[in-house]
Amino acid sequence: MGVLTPAQALSLYTGANPFESIAALRASNYSGSLNGALVRLLDWREPSAKAKLADGAFRAFLNSNRFSCVAAKAAIASGGYRFGYYRGFESTARTEGLARDLAAFVAERPSMPVTYATFVAVFEETTTGDESWFEAALWRQLQRLAELSAAFYPWAPGRSSDPNAPDFSFSFAKQAFFVVGMHPGSSRLSRRFFLPALAFNAHDQFARARQNGNFARIQRVVRSRELALQGSLNPELSDFGRRTEARQYSGRTAQGEWRCPFRAPA
C-alpha cells in the first residue's frame, strides 16, 4: 500500500457507507498498512494499542510456517490486507462496526491493484471455548451481519443463500465471501490464533484463479503445507461445488449429519 493522504484514503470509497449508526461509528476501525504502520482508513484516527498489537501478531502468524494459505500470504505481501479490531466476539453490539468496515472493504476492493485481498476481523475475547463454542459464535456473528446487510443489499448473485446447498456462499453487501475462522482452541494448527478471528475472502478472486489455471496449483501447495505441518488434511476440505463450503468456515470437523445453524434473512 503506497502513500495516501487522508483525503485520498477516504476517496477510495465511491458510495456512501449505509452503516452509520452510533454503534457502527463507535466500533468501526477499518485499517490498512501505510509505510509499515497501521492506519485507520475511514476516519484517520490513531489505532488503539491493542489493535496494533493484534495486527502485528496476526501478520506474524500469516507469514509464519504455521499458516498454510499462500493466497493470504500473497495478500499481505502485495498490500491487499485490511484489518479491523473489535471488543468481544460474542457481542453483537460490535457487529455494526464490523458491518461498516466490511462494507468499506467491498467498496475498496475493485480499486485495489492486487490479485488477492482479505479483510481480517480480530476480536478481543477474555474467555474462549472449544471448537463447538467457536463454531456457534461464528455463525451468530455471520447471522447478524447478514441481517444488517439484508436491509440494504440483495444476496450475492449466482450464489445460494441456503447454507446446506453446494453452491452456498456467505453474502454481505452483495459480495460472496469464503470465511475462514481462527481461534485459540482450534485442532488445526493453521487455524490456531490466540484471539478469535474471521478472514473474509471474496469469491471472485478464486473464480479468476480457476479461470487462469492458478487455483489447482494453490490448492496443491496449501494441502502439501497442511500435511507437512500437521500430518493430515482437514477432513472438511472438499473441492468447490461438491458440498456446502459452510462446513469449512469454523475449521471444526463436522460430526454426522451436520446442519448449518445459519438462516438467510427473508
CYANA upper distance limits for C-alpha pairs under 8 A (distance plus 0.5 A):
  1 MET  CA     32 GLY  CA      8.44
  1 MET  CA     33 SER  CA      7.08
  1 MET  CA     34 LEU  CA      6.44
  1 MET  CA     35 ASN  CA      7.97
  1 MET  CA     78 SER  CA      8.06
  1 MET  CA     79 GLY  CA      5.33
  1 MET  CA     80 GLY  CA      8.26
  2 GLY  CA     34 LEU  CA      7.00
  2 GLY  CA     35 ASN  CA      7.53
  3 VAL  CA     34 LEU  CA      6.90
  3 VAL  CA     35 ASN  CA      7.38
  4 LEU  CA      8 GLN  CA      6.24
  4 LEU  CA      9 ALA  CA      6.46
  4 LEU  CA     34 LEU  CA      8.20
  5 THR  CA      9 ALA  CA      6.73
  6 PRO  CA     10 LEU  CA      6.80
  6 PRO  CA     41 LEU  CA      7.99
  6 PRO  CA     44 TRP  CA      6.84
  7 ALA  CA     11 SER  CA      6.62
  8 GLN  CA     12 LEU  CA      7.10
  9 ALA  CA     41 LEU  CA      6.28
  9 ALA  CA     42 LEU  CA      7.76
 10 LEU  CA     41 LEU  CA      7.14
 10 LEU  CA     42 LEU  CA      6.39
 10 LEU  CA     43 ASP  CA      8.38
 12 LEU  CA    107 ALA  CA      8.25
 12 LEU  CA    108 GLU  CA      6.38
 12 LEU  CA    111 SER  CA      7.86
 13 TYR  CA    104 ALA  CA      7.29
 13 TYR  CA    107 ALA  CA      6.09
 13 TYR  CA    108 GLU  CA      6.31
 14 THR  CA    107 ALA  CA      7.39
 15 GLY  CA    107 ALA  CA      7.93
 17 ASN  CA    100 ARG  CA      7.33
 17 ASN  CA    103 ALA  CA      7.30
 17 ASN  CA    104 ALA  CA      7.51
 18 PRO  CA    100 ARG  CA      8.05
 18 PRO  CA    152 PHE  CA      7.99
 19 PHE  CA     24 ALA  CA      6.72
 19 PHE  CA     96 GLU  CA      7.49
 19 PHE  CA     97 GLY  CA      8.36
 19 PHE  CA     99 ALA  CA      7.30
 19 PHE  CA    100 ARG  CA      5.59
 20 GLU  CA     24 ALA  CA      6.32
 20 GLU  CA     25 LEU  CA      6.59
 20 GLU  CA    100 ARG  CA      7.91
 21 SER  CA     25 LEU  CA      6.72
 21 SER  CA     96 GLU  CA      8.26
 22 ILE  CA     26 ARG  CA      6.54
 23 ALA  CA     27 ALA  CA      6.68
 23 ALA  CA     93 ALA  CA      7.48
 23 ALA  CA     94 ARG  CA      7.65
 23 ALA  CA     96 GLU  CA      6.73
 23 ALA  CA     97 GLY  CA      7.11
 24 ALA  CA     28 SER  CA      6.28
 24 ALA  CA     94 ARG  CA      7.86
 24 ALA  CA     95 THR  CA      8.17
 24 ALA  CA     96 GLU  CA      4.97
 24 ALA  CA     97 GLY  CA      4.41
 24 ALA  CA     98 LEU  CA      7.99
 24 ALA  CA     99 ALA  CA      7.98
 24 ALA  CA    100 ARG  CA      6.74
 25 LEU  CA     97 GLY  CA      6.75
 25 LEU  CA    100 ARG  CA      8.30
 26 ARG  CA     97 GLY  CA      7.42
 27 ALA  CA     86 TYR  CA      7.25
 27 ALA  CA     94 ARG  CA      6.32
 27 ALA  CA     96 GLU  CA      7.77
 27 ALA  CA     97 GLY  CA      4.89
 27 ALA  CA     98 LEU  CA      7.79
 28 SER  CA     84 GLY  CA      8.07
 28 SER  CA     96 GLU  CA      8.32
 28 SER  CA     97 GLY  CA      4.61
 28 SER  CA     98 LEU  CA      6.77
 28 SER  CA    100 ARG  CA      6.87
 28 SER  CA    101 ASP  CA      6.57
 29 ASN  CA     40 ARG  CA      6.39
 29 ASN  CA     41 LEU  CA      8.30
 29 ASN  CA     42 LEU  CA      7.86
 29 ASN  CA     47 PRO  CA      7.95
 29 ASN  CA     84 GLY  CA      6.06
 29 ASN  CA     85 TYR  CA      7.26
 29 ASN  CA     97 GLY  CA      8.00
 29 ASN  CA    101 ASP  CA      7.34
 30 TYR  CA     40 ARG  CA      6.08
 30 TYR  CA     41 LEU  CA      6.42
 30 TYR  CA     42 LEU  CA      6.87
 30 TYR  CA     82 ARG  CA      7.60
 30 TYR  CA     83 PHE  CA      6.52
 30 TYR  CA     84 GLY  CA      5.68
 30 TYR  CA    101 ASP  CA      5.55
 30 TYR  CA    104 ALA  CA      8.02
 31 SER  CA     38 LEU  CA      6.97
 31 SER  CA     39 VAL  CA      5.83
 31 SER  CA     40 ARG  CA      4.71
 31 SER  CA     41 LEU  CA      5.88
 31 SER  CA     42 LEU  CA      8.34
 31 SER  CA     82 ARG  CA      6.21
 31 SER  CA     83 PHE  CA      5.54
 31 SER  CA     84 GLY  CA      6.58
 32 GLY  CA     38 LEU  CA      6.12
 32 GLY  CA     39 VAL  CA      6.08
 32 GLY  CA     40 ARG  CA      7.11
 32 GLY  CA     41 LEU  CA      7.31
 32 GLY  CA     81 TYR  CA      7.19
 32 GLY  CA     82 ARG  CA      5.42
 32 GLY  CA     83 PHE  CA      6.63
 33 SER  CA     37 ALA  CA      5.77
 33 SER  CA     38 LEU  CA      5.08
 33 SER  CA     39 VAL  CA      6.61
 33 SER  CA     79 GLY  CA      8.07
 33 SER  CA     81 TYR  CA      8.43
 33 SER  CA     82 ARG  CA      8.29
 34 LEU  CA     38 LEU  CA      6.77
 34 LEU  CA     39 VAL  CA      6.98
 38 LEU  CA     47 PRO  CA      7.59
 38 LEU  CA     52 LYS  CA      7.17
 38 LEU  CA     55 ASP  CA      8.36
 39 VAL  CA     44 TRP  CA      7.14
 39 VAL  CA     45 ARG  CA      7.99
 39 VAL  CA     46 GLU  CA      7.19
 39 VAL  CA     47 PRO  CA      6.96
 40 ARG  CA     44 TRP  CA      5.37
 40 ARG  CA     45 ARG  CA      6.40
 40 ARG  CA     46 GLU  CA      7.26
 40 ARG  CA     47 PRO  CA      6.87
 47 PRO  CA     51 ALA  CA      6.61
 47 PRO  CA     52 LYS  CA      7.07
 48 SER  CA     52 LYS  CA      6.86
 49 ALA  CA     53 LEU  CA      6.72
 50 LYS  CA     54 ALA  CA      6.60
 51 ALA  CA     55 ASP  CA      6.49
 51 ALA  CA     84 GLY  CA      8.21
 51 ALA  CA     85 TYR  CA      6.07
 52 LYS  CA     56 GLY  CA      6.60
 53 LEU  CA     57 ALA  CA      6.66
 54 ALA  CA     58 PHE  CA      6.54
 54 ALA  CA     85 TYR  CA      8.12
 54 ALA  CA    122 VAL  CA      7.76
 55 ASP  CA     59 ARG  CA      6.62
 55 ASP  CA     83 PHE  CA      7.65
 56 GLY  CA     60 ALA  CA      6.71
 57 ALA  CA     61 PHE  CA      6.67
 58 PHE  CA     62 LEU  CA      6.68
 58 PHE  CA    193 PHE  CA      8.25
 59 ARG  CA     63 ASN  CA      6.66
 59 ARG  CA     76 ILE  CA      8.06
 60 ALA  CA     64 SER  CA      6.55
 61 PHE  CA     66 ARG  CA      7.47
 61 PHE  CA     67 PHE  CA      7.06
 61 PHE  CA    193 PHE  CA      8.03
 62 LEU  CA     66 ARG  CA      8.20
 62 LEU  CA     67 PHE  CA      5.94
 62 LEU  CA     72 ALA  CA      7.68
 62 LEU  CA     73 LYS  CA      6.70
 63 ASN  CA     67 PHE  CA      7.49
 63 ASN  CA     73 LYS  CA      6.68
 65 ASN  CA    229 LEU  CA      8.45
 66 ARG  CA    189 LEU  CA      7.03
 66 ARG  CA    190 SER  CA      5.89
 66 ARG  CA    229 LEU  CA      7.36
 67 PHE  CA    189 LEU  CA      8.23
 67 PHE  CA    190 SER  CA      5.13
 67 PHE  CA    191 ARG  CA      7.99
 68 SER  CA    190 SER  CA      6.69
 68 SER  CA    222 VAL  CA      5.88
 68 SER  CA    223 ARG  CA      8.36
 68 SER  CA    225 ARG  CA      6.03
 68 SER  CA    226 GLU  CA      6.65
 69 CYS  CA     73 LYS  CA      7.12
 69 CYS  CA    222 VAL  CA      5.97
 70 VAL  CA     74 ALA  CA      6.61
 70 VAL  CA    218 ILE  CA      7.35
 70 VAL  CA    221 VAL  CA      8.04
 70 VAL  CA    222 VAL  CA      7.18
 71 ALA  CA     75 ALA  CA      6.79
 71 ALA  CA    116 TYR  CA      6.76
 71 ALA  CA    218 ILE  CA      7.88
 72 ALA  CA     76 ILE  CA      6.96
 72 ALA  CA    116 TYR  CA      7.70
 72 ALA  CA    117 ALA  CA      7.89
 72 ALA  CA    118 THR  CA      7.48
 73 LYS  CA     77 ALA  CA      6.80
 74 ALA  CA     78 SER  CA      6.47
 74 ALA  CA     80 GLY  CA      8.44
 74 ALA  CA    116 TYR  CA      7.03
 75 ALA  CA     79 GLY  CA      6.51
 75 ALA  CA     80 GLY  CA      4.96
 75 ALA  CA     81 TYR  CA      5.97
 75 ALA  CA    114 VAL  CA      8.02
 75 ALA  CA    115 THR  CA      8.13
 75 ALA  CA    116 TYR  CA      5.53
 75 ALA  CA    117 ALA  CA      5.47
 75 ALA  CA    118 THR  CA      7.09
 76 ILE  CA     80 GLY  CA      6.47
 76 ILE  CA     81 TYR  CA      5.76
 78 SER  CA    114 VAL  CA      6.83
 79 GLY  CA    114 VAL  CA      7.78
 79 GLY  CA    117 ALA  CA      8.39
 80 GLY  CA    112 MET  CA      7.52
 80 GLY  CA    114 VAL  CA      6.60
 80 GLY  CA    115 THR  CA      8.50
 80 GLY  CA    116 TYR  CA      6.72
 80 GLY  CA    117 ALA  CA      4.69
 80 GLY  CA    118 THR  CA      6.85
 81 TYR  CA    117 ALA  CA      6.17
 81 TYR  CA    118 THR  CA      5.74
 81 TYR  CA    119 PHE  CA      6.60
 81 TYR  CA    120 VAL  CA      8.13
 82 ARG  CA    105 PHE  CA      8.02
 82 ARG  CA    117 ALA  CA      8.35
 82 ARG  CA    118 THR  CA      6.79
 82 ARG  CA    119 PHE  CA      5.17
 82 ARG  CA    120 VAL  CA      6.75
 83 PHE  CA    119 PHE  CA      6.15
 83 PHE  CA    120 VAL  CA      5.39
 83 PHE  CA    121 ALA  CA      6.48
 83 PHE  CA    122 VAL  CA      8.26
 84 GLY  CA     98 LEU  CA      7.89
 84 GLY  CA    101 ASP  CA      7.74
 84 GLY  CA    119 PHE  CA      8.24
 84 GLY  CA    120 VAL  CA      6.81
 84 GLY  CA    121 ALA  CA      5.30
 84 GLY  CA    122 VAL  CA      6.79
 85 TYR  CA    121 ALA  CA      6.37
 85 TYR  CA    122 VAL  CA      5.48
 85 TYR  CA    123 PHE  CA      6.32
 85 TYR  CA    124 GLU  CA      7.95
 86 TYR  CA     94 ARG  CA      7.01
 86 TYR  CA     98 LEU  CA      8.12
 86 TYR  CA    121 ALA  CA      7.81
 86 TYR  CA    122 VAL  CA      6.83
 86 TYR  CA    123 PHE  CA      5.29
 86 TYR  CA    124 GLU  CA      6.60
 87 ARG  CA     91 SER  CA      8.11
 87 ARG  CA     94 ARG  CA      7.39
 87 ARG  CA    123 PHE  CA      6.13
 87 ARG  CA    124 GLU  CA      5.20
 87 ARG  CA    125 GLU  CA      7.35
 88 GLY  CA     94 ARG  CA      7.83
 88 GLY  CA    123 PHE  CA      6.15
 88 GLY  CA    124 GLU  CA      5.68
 88 GLY  CA    125 GLU  CA      5.53
 89 PHE  CA    123 PHE  CA      5.81
 89 PHE  CA    124 GLU  CA      7.30
 89 PHE  CA    125 GLU  CA      6.57
 89 PHE  CA    137 ALA  CA      7.72
 89 PHE  CA    141 GLN  CA      8.31
 89 PHE  CA    196 PRO  CA      7.41
 90 GLU  CA    137 ALA  CA      6.72
 90 GLU  CA    141 GLN  CA      8.15
 91 SER  CA     95 THR  CA      7.81
 92 THR  CA     96 GLU  CA      8.17
 92 THR  CA    141 GLN  CA      7.44
 92 THR  CA    144 ARG  CA      7.66
 94 ARG  CA     98 LEU  CA      7.12
 95 THR  CA     99 ALA  CA      6.55
 95 THR  CA    141 GLN  CA      7.55
 95 THR  CA    144 ARG  CA      7.59
 95 THR  CA    145 LEU  CA      7.19
 96 GLU  CA    100 ARG  CA      6.79
 96 GLU  CA    145 LEU  CA      8.23
 96 GLU  CA    148 LEU  CA      8.16
 97 GLY  CA    101 ASP  CA      6.82
 98 LEU  CA    102 LEU  CA      6.51
 98 LEU  CA    121 ALA  CA      8.03
 99 ALA  CA    103 ALA  CA      6.54
 99 ALA  CA    145 LEU  CA      6.77
 99 ALA  CA    148 LEU  CA      7.85
 99 ALA  CA    149 SER  CA      8.20
100 ARG  CA    104 ALA  CA      6.83
101 ASP  CA    105 PHE  CA      6.84
102 LEU  CA    106 VAL  CA      6.80
102 LEU  CA    119 PHE  CA      7.77
102 LEU  CA    172 PHE  CA      8.44
103 ALA  CA    107 ALA  CA      6.73
103 ALA  CA    172 PHE  CA      8.19
103 ALA  CA    173 ALA  CA      6.75
104 ALA  CA    108 GLU  CA      6.53
105 PHE  CA    109 ARG  CA      6.29
105 PHE  CA    119 PHE  CA      7.37
106 VAL  CA    110 PRO  CA      8.27
106 VAL  CA    173 ALA  CA      7.64
106 VAL  CA    175 GLN  CA      7.62
108 GLU  CA    112 MET  CA      7.14
109 ARG  CA    117 ALA  CA      8.02
115 THR  CA    205 GLN  CA      7.41
116 TYR  CA    205 GLN  CA      6.85
117 ALA  CA    201 ASN  CA      7.32
117 ALA  CA    202 ALA  CA      8.17
118 THR  CA    199 ALA  CA      6.94
118 THR  CA    200 PHE  CA      6.23
118 THR  CA    201 ASN  CA      5.55
118 THR  CA    202 ALA  CA      7.91
119 PHE  CA    199 ALA  CA      6.20
119 PHE  CA    200 PHE  CA      5.69
119 PHE  CA    201 ASN  CA      7.36
120 VAL  CA    197 ALA  CA      7.40
120 VAL  CA    198 LEU  CA      6.21
120 VAL  CA    199 ALA  CA      4.84
120 VAL  CA    200 PHE  CA      6.77
121 ALA  CA    197 ALA  CA      6.01
121 ALA  CA    198 LEU  CA      5.68
121 ALA  CA    199 ALA  CA      6.85
122 VAL  CA    195 LEU  CA      7.27
122 VAL  CA    196 PRO  CA      6.53
122 VAL  CA    197 ALA  CA      4.81
122 VAL  CA    198 LEU  CA      7.07
123 PHE  CA    195 LEU  CA      6.80
123 PHE  CA    196 PRO  CA      5.99
123 PHE  CA    197 ALA  CA      6.56
124 GLU  CA    195 LEU  CA      7.07
124 GLU  CA    196 PRO  CA      7.95
125 GLU  CA    195 LEU  CA      7.27
125 GLU  CA    196 PRO  CA      7.74
128 THR  CA    133 TRP  CA      8.25
128 THR  CA    134 PHE  CA      8.26
128 THR  CA    184 PRO  CA      8.24
128 THR  CA    185 GLY  CA      8.29
129 GLY  CA    133 TRP  CA      5.83
129 GLY  CA    134 PHE  CA      7.12
129 GLY  CA    185 GLY  CA      7.21
130 ASP  CA    134 PHE  CA      6.88
130 ASP  CA    185 GLY  CA      5.77
130 ASP  CA    186 SER  CA      7.86
131 GLU  CA    135 GLU  CA      6.58
131 GLU  CA    185 GLY  CA      6.57
131 GLU  CA    186 SER  CA      6.49
131 GLU  CA    187 SER  CA      8.26
131 GLU  CA    250 SER  CA      8.32
131 GLU  CA    252 ARG  CA      6.49
132 SER  CA    136 ALA  CA      6.74
132 SER  CA    252 ARG  CA      8.00
133 TRP  CA    137 ALA  CA      6.70
134 PHE  CA    138 LEU  CA      6.42
134 PHE  CA    183 HIS  CA      7.87
134 PHE  CA    196 PRO  CA      8.47
134 PHE  CA    250 SER  CA      7.58
135 GLU  CA    139 TRP  CA      6.86
135 GLU  CA    250 SER  CA      5.77
135 GLU  CA    252 ARG  CA      7.82
136 ALA  CA    140 ARG  CA      6.82
137 ALA  CA    141 GLN  CA      6.79
138 LEU  CA    142 LEU  CA      6.80
138 LEU  CA    181 GLY  CA      7.95
138 LEU  CA    250 SER  CA      7.51
139 TRP  CA    143 GLN  CA      6.36
139 TRP  CA    261 PRO  CA      7.43
139 TRP  CA    262 PHE  CA      6.69
140 ARG  CA    144 ARG  CA      6.76
140 ARG  CA    262 PHE  CA      8.25
141 GLN  CA    145 LEU  CA      6.71
142 LEU  CA    146 ALA  CA      6.53
142 LEU  CA    170 PHE  CA      8.43
142 LEU  CA    262 PHE  CA      8.28
143 GLN  CA    147 GLU  CA      6.78
143 GLN  CA    262 PHE  CA      6.56
143 GLN  CA    263 ARG  CA      7.59
143 GLN  CA    264 ALA  CA      7.99
144 ARG  CA    148 LEU  CA      6.78
145 LEU  CA    149 SER  CA      6.64
145 LEU  CA    172 PHE  CA      7.75
146 ALA  CA    150 ALA  CA      6.52
146 ALA  CA    171 SER  CA      7.41
146 ALA  CA    172 PHE  CA      6.70
146 ALA  CA    264 ALA  CA      7.46
146 ALA  CA    265 PRO  CA      7.38
147 GLU  CA    151 ALA  CA      7.42
147 GLU  CA    264 ALA  CA      8.29
147 GLU  CA    265 PRO  CA      6.33
148 LEU  CA    152 PHE  CA      8.24
149 SER  CA    153 TYR  CA      6.26
149 SER  CA    154 PRO  CA      8.47
149 SER  CA    172 PHE  CA      6.19
149 SER  CA    173 ALA  CA      6.25
150 ALA  CA    154 PRO  CA      6.68
150 ALA  CA    155 TRP  CA      8.06
150 ALA  CA    265 PRO  CA      7.11
152 PHE  CA    173 ALA  CA      8.03
153 TYR  CA    172 PHE  CA      8.20
153 TYR  CA    173 ALA  CA      5.95
153 TYR  CA    174 LYS  CA      6.23
154 PRO  CA    173 ALA  CA      8.00
154 PRO  CA    174 LYS  CA      6.27
155 TRP  CA    159 ARG  CA      8.15
155 TRP  CA    161 SER  CA      7.52
155 TRP  CA    171 SER  CA      6.29
155 TRP  CA    172 PHE  CA      7.79
155 TRP  CA    173 ALA  CA      8.27
155 TRP  CA    174 LYS  CA      5.84
155 TRP  CA    175 GLN  CA      8.16
156 ALA  CA    171 SER  CA      6.01
156 ALA  CA    172 PHE  CA      7.88
156 ALA  CA    173 ALA  CA      8.22
156 ALA  CA    174 LYS  CA      4.77
156 ALA  CA    175 GLN  CA      5.61
156 ALA  CA    176 ALA  CA      5.90
157 PRO  CA    174 LYS  CA      7.68
159 ARG  CA    167 ASP  CA      6.35
159 ARG  CA    168 PHE  CA      6.13
159 ARG  CA    169 SER  CA      6.50
159 ARG  CA    176 ALA  CA      7.70
160 SER  CA    165 ALA  CA      7.29
160 SER  CA    167 ASP  CA      6.02
160 SER  CA    168 PHE  CA      4.92
160 SER  CA    169 SER  CA      7.05
161 SER  CA    168 PHE  CA      6.28
161 SER  CA    169 SER  CA      7.45
161 SER  CA    170 PHE  CA      7.89
161 SER  CA    171 SER  CA      8.34
161 SER  CA    264 ALA  CA      6.34
162 ASP  CA    168 PHE  CA      6.47
162 ASP  CA    263 ARG  CA      7.82
162 ASP  CA    264 ALA  CA      7.48
163 PRO  CA    168 PHE  CA      5.98
163 PRO  CA    169 SER  CA      7.90
163 PRO  CA    244 THR  CA      7.15
163 PRO  CA    246 ALA  CA      6.66
163 PRO  CA    260 CYS  CA      6.61
163 PRO  CA    262 PHE  CA      7.12
163 PRO  CA    263 ARG  CA      7.86
164 ASN  CA    168 PHE  CA      7.55
164 ASN  CA    243 ARG  CA      8.29
164 ASN  CA    244 THR  CA      6.05
164 ASN  CA    246 ALA  CA      7.87
164 ASN  CA    259 ARG  CA      7.34
164 ASN  CA    260 CYS  CA      7.03
165 ALA  CA    243 ARG  CA      7.31
165 ALA  CA    244 THR  CA      5.88
166 PRO  CA    241 GLY  CA      5.65
166 PRO  CA    242 ARG  CA      6.27
166 PRO  CA    243 ARG  CA      4.67
166 PRO  CA    244 THR  CA      4.58
166 PRO  CA    245 GLU  CA      7.50
167 ASP  CA    241 GLY  CA      6.24
167 ASP  CA    243 ARG  CA      8.08
167 ASP  CA    244 THR  CA      6.93
167 ASP  CA    245 GLU  CA      8.36
168 PHE  CA    244 THR  CA      6.47
168 PHE  CA    245 GLU  CA      7.23
168 PHE  CA    246 ALA  CA      7.85
169 SER  CA    176 ALA  CA      6.20
169 SER  CA    177 PHE  CA      6.52
169 SER  CA    178 PHE  CA      6.92
169 SER  CA    245 GLU  CA      7.50
169 SER  CA    246 ALA  CA      7.86
170 PHE  CA    176 ALA  CA      6.20
170 PHE  CA    177 PHE  CA      5.80
170 PHE  CA    178 PHE  CA      7.13
170 PHE  CA    179 VAL  CA      8.00
171 SER  CA    175 GLN  CA      5.91
171 SER  CA    176 ALA  CA      5.06
171 SER  CA    177 PHE  CA      6.51
172 PHE  CA    176 ALA  CA      7.18
172 PHE  CA    177 PHE  CA      8.05
175 GLN  CA    202 ALA  CA      7.45
175 GLN  CA    203 HIS  CA      8.47
176 ALA  CA    202 ALA  CA      6.40
176 ALA  CA    203 HIS  CA      6.08
176 ALA  CA    204 ASP  CA      8.16
177 PHE  CA    200 PHE  CA      6.42
177 PHE  CA    201 ASN  CA      5.76
177 PHE  CA    202 ALA  CA      5.00
177 PHE  CA    203 HIS  CA      5.78
178 PHE  CA    200 PHE  CA      6.62
178 PHE  CA    201 ASN  CA      5.69
178 PHE  CA    202 ALA  CA      6.84
178 PHE  CA    203 HIS  CA      6.68
178 PHE  CA    245 GLU  CA      8.23
178 PHE  CA    249 TYR  CA      8.00
179 VAL  CA    198 LEU  CA      7.05
179 VAL  CA    199 ALA  CA      6.10
179 VAL  CA    200 PHE  CA      5.39
179 VAL  CA    201 ASN  CA      6.75
179 VAL  CA    249 TYR  CA      5.89
180 VAL  CA    198 LEU  CA      6.17
180 VAL  CA    199 ALA  CA      5.54
180 VAL  CA    200 PHE  CA      7.26
180 VAL  CA    201 ASN  CA      8.48
180 VAL  CA    248 GLN  CA      8.05
180 VAL  CA    249 TYR  CA      5.51
180 VAL  CA    250 SER  CA      7.11
180 VAL  CA    251 GLY  CA      8.09
181 GLY  CA    191 ARG  CA      7.48
181 GLY  CA    196 PRO  CA      8.00
181 GLY  CA    197 ALA  CA      6.34
181 GLY  CA    198 LEU  CA      5.17
181 GLY  CA    199 ALA  CA      7.01
181 GLY  CA    249 TYR  CA      6.17
181 GLY  CA    250 SER  CA      5.32
181 GLY  CA    251 GLY  CA      7.03
182 MET  CA    186 SER  CA      7.47
182 MET  CA    191 ARG  CA      5.07
182 MET  CA    192 ARG  CA      6.20
182 MET  CA    193 PHE  CA      6.35
182 MET  CA    195 LEU  CA      8.19
182 MET  CA    196 PRO  CA      6.16
182 MET  CA    197 ALA  CA      5.55
182 MET  CA    198 LEU  CA      6.86
182 MET  CA    250 SER  CA      7.65
182 MET  CA    251 GLY  CA      7.99
183 HIS  CA    191 ARG  CA      7.01
183 HIS  CA    192 ARG  CA      5.70
183 HIS  CA    193 PHE  CA      5.43
183 HIS  CA    194 PHE  CA      6.61
183 HIS  CA    195 LEU  CA      5.96
183 HIS  CA    196 PRO  CA      4.75
183 HIS  CA    197 ALA  CA      6.77
184 PRO  CA    192 ARG  CA      5.47
184 PRO  CA    193 PHE  CA      5.50
184 PRO  CA    194 PHE  CA      5.15
184 PRO  CA    195 LEU  CA      6.57
184 PRO  CA    196 PRO  CA      7.46
185 GLY  CA    192 ARG  CA      7.10
186 SER  CA    191 ARG  CA      6.52
186 SER  CA    192 ARG  CA      5.65
186 SER  CA    251 GLY  CA      7.60
186 SER  CA    252 ARG  CA      7.79
187 SER  CA    191 ARG  CA      8.28
187 SER  CA    192 ARG  CA      7.87
187 SER  CA    252 ARG  CA      7.94
188 ARG  CA    192 ARG  CA      6.93
188 ARG  CA    230 GLN  CA      8.10
188 ARG  CA    234 ASN  CA      7.90
188 ARG  CA    251 GLY  CA      7.54
189 LEU  CA    229 LEU  CA      8.02
189 LEU  CA    230 GLN  CA      7.45
190 SER  CA    226 GLU  CA      8.10
191 ARG  CA    251 GLY  CA      7.52
193 PHE  CA    197 ALA  CA      8.12
202 ALA  CA    206 PHE  CA      8.15
203 HIS  CA    207 ALA  CA      6.90
204 ASP  CA    208 ARG  CA      6.75
205 GLN  CA    209 ALA  CA      6.79
206 PHE  CA    210 ARG  CA      6.75
206 PHE  CA    215 PHE  CA      7.32
207 ALA  CA    211 GLN  CA      6.85
208 ARG  CA    212 ASN  CA      6.76
209 ALA  CA    213 GLY  CA      6.48
209 ALA  CA    214 ASN  CA      5.37
209 ALA  CA    215 PHE  CA      5.33
210 ARG  CA    214 ASN  CA      6.54
210 ARG  CA    215 PHE  CA      5.37
210 ARG  CA    216 ALA  CA      7.80
213 GLY  CA    217 ARG  CA      8.12
214 ASN  CA    218 ILE  CA      6.75
215 PHE  CA    219 GLN  CA      6.60
216 ALA  CA    220 ARG  CA      6.70
217 ARG  CA    221 VAL  CA      6.78
218 ILE  CA    222 VAL  CA      6.61
219 GLN  CA    223 ARG  CA      6.62
220 ARG  CA    224 SER  CA      6.53
221 VAL  CA    225 ARG  CA      6.67
222 VAL  CA    226 GLU  CA      6.67
223 ARG  CA    227 LEU  CA      6.70
223 ARG  CA    233 LEU  CA      7.27
224 SER  CA    228 ALA  CA      6.76
225 ARG  CA    229 LEU  CA      6.46
226 GLU  CA    230 GLN  CA      6.39
226 GLU  CA    231 GLY  CA      7.55
226 GLU  CA    232 SER  CA      7.19
226 GLU  CA    233 LEU  CA      6.57
227 LEU  CA    231 GLY  CA      4.89
227 LEU  CA    232 SER  CA      5.36
227 LEU  CA    233 LEU  CA      6.51
228 ALA  CA    232 SER  CA      8.49
233 LEU  CA    237 LEU  CA      7.88
234 ASN  CA    251 GLY  CA      8.28
234 ASN  CA    253 THR  CA      7.80
235 PRO  CA    253 THR  CA      6.98
236 GLU  CA    247 ARG  CA      6.96
236 GLU  CA    248 GLN  CA      6.27
236 GLU  CA    251 GLY  CA      8.26
236 GLU  CA    252 ARG  CA      8.47
236 GLU  CA    253 THR  CA      6.59
236 GLU  CA    254 ALA  CA      7.87
237 LEU  CA    248 GLN  CA      7.23
238 SER  CA    242 ARG  CA      7.49
238 SER  CA    243 ARG  CA      7.90
240 PHE  CA    245 GLU  CA      7.86
241 GLY  CA    245 GLU  CA      8.47
245 GLU  CA    249 TYR  CA      7.58
246 ALA  CA    260 CYS  CA      7.57
247 ARG  CA    251 GLY  CA      8.30
247 ARG  CA    252 ARG  CA      8.47
247 ARG  CA    253 THR  CA      8.44
247 ARG  CA    254 ALA  CA      7.30
247 ARG  CA    260 CYS  CA      8.08
248 GLN  CA    252 ARG  CA      7.86
254 ALA  CA    258 TRP  CA      6.39
